[in-house]
Amino acid sequence: MPASVQTARISLQRACPACGHSRCADPVECLLSLTSCLWGDCDDCAGSGFAGDLDPLAIFCRVCSGSGRVEISARPVVTAVAA
């Protein structure tokens, strides 16, 4: 008996760095998030967006979903006060 045919669907579109989807549900909200937050290159893919050798079965980076950008959380600046 032949095996059942299975098809795989792979989206070749990169994701939005703000919402993580290939088509933003609310583009205005994503634009506001992108302009109000700090963004930097993804550490796993070095900003390329591609999985490369890290995951040979995937096309895009699993951390940034192919956008190449990740949000950087602002760390509070601590200053030493001399007494």
C-alpha positions as CSV (number, residue, x, y, z in Angstrom):
1,M,0.0,0.0,0.0
2,P,1.5,3.4,-1.0
3,A,2.2,6.0,1.7
4,S,-0.2,8.9,1.9
5,V,1.0,12.1,0.2
6,Q,1.8,14.9,2.5
7,T,2.6,18.5,1.4
8,A,4.5,21.1,3.3
9,R,3.7,24.8,3.0
10,I,6.7,27.1,3.5
11,S,6.2,30.8,3.5
12,L,9.1,32.6,1.8
13,Q,8.1,36.0,3.1
14,R,10.1,37.5,6.0
15,A,8.2,38.5,9.1
16,C,7.7,42.0,10.5
17,P,10.2,42.6,13.3
18,A,7.5,44.2,15.5
19,C,4.6,41.6,15.4
20,G,6.4,38.6,13.9
21,H,3.9,37.9,11.1
22,S,4.5,38.1,7.4
23,R,1.4,40.3,7.0
24,C,0.8,42.8,9.8
25,A,-2.8,42.9,11.2
26,D,-2.3,46.5,12.4
27,P,0.5,48.2,10.3
28,V,0.0,51.5,12.2
29,E,0.7,49.8,15.5
30,C,3.8,48.0,14.1
31,L,5.1,51.3,12.7
32,L,4.6,53.0,16.0
33,S,6.4,50.1,17.8
34,L,9.3,50.2,15.3
35,T,9.8,53.9,15.6
36,S,9.4,54.1,19.4
37,C,11.6,51.2,20.4
38,L,15.3,50.4,20.0
39,W,16.1,47.7,17.5
40,G,19.3,45.9,16.7
41,D,20.7,43.0,14.6
42,C,19.6,39.5,15.7
43,D,22.5,37.8,17.6
44,D,21.7,34.3,16.1
45,C,21.7,35.2,12.4
46,A,23.9,38.4,12.7
47,G,21.1,40.4,11.0
48,S,20.8,38.4,7.9
49,G,17.5,36.8,8.8
50,F,18.4,33.4,7.4
51,A,18.9,30.2,9.5
52,G,22.1,29.2,7.8
53,D,24.0,26.4,9.5
54,L,22.2,26.8,12.8
55,D,19.1,24.9,11.6
56,P,19.6,23.2,8.2
57,L,15.8,22.4,7.9
58,A,14.7,26.0,8.3
59,I,15.0,28.9,5.9
60,F,14.6,31.8,8.3
61,C,16.1,32.4,11.7
62,R,14.0,31.0,14.5
63,V,14.7,34.0,16.9
64,C,13.8,36.9,14.6
65,S,11.5,35.0,12.2
66,G,13.6,36.2,9.3
67,S,13.4,40.0,9.9
68,G,17.0,40.2,11.1
69,R,16.0,42.6,13.8
70,V,15.2,42.2,17.5
71,E,14.0,44.7,20.1
72,I,16.6,45.9,22.5
73,S,15.4,46.4,26.0
74,A,16.7,49.6,27.5
75,R,18.8,48.9,30.6
76,P,18.6,51.5,33.3
77,V,21.8,53.5,33.6
78,V,23.3,53.2,37.0
79,T,25.6,56.0,38.1
80,A,27.7,55.9,41.2
81,V,27.3,58.7,43.6
82,A,30.4,59.7,45.6
83,A,29.6,60.3,49.3
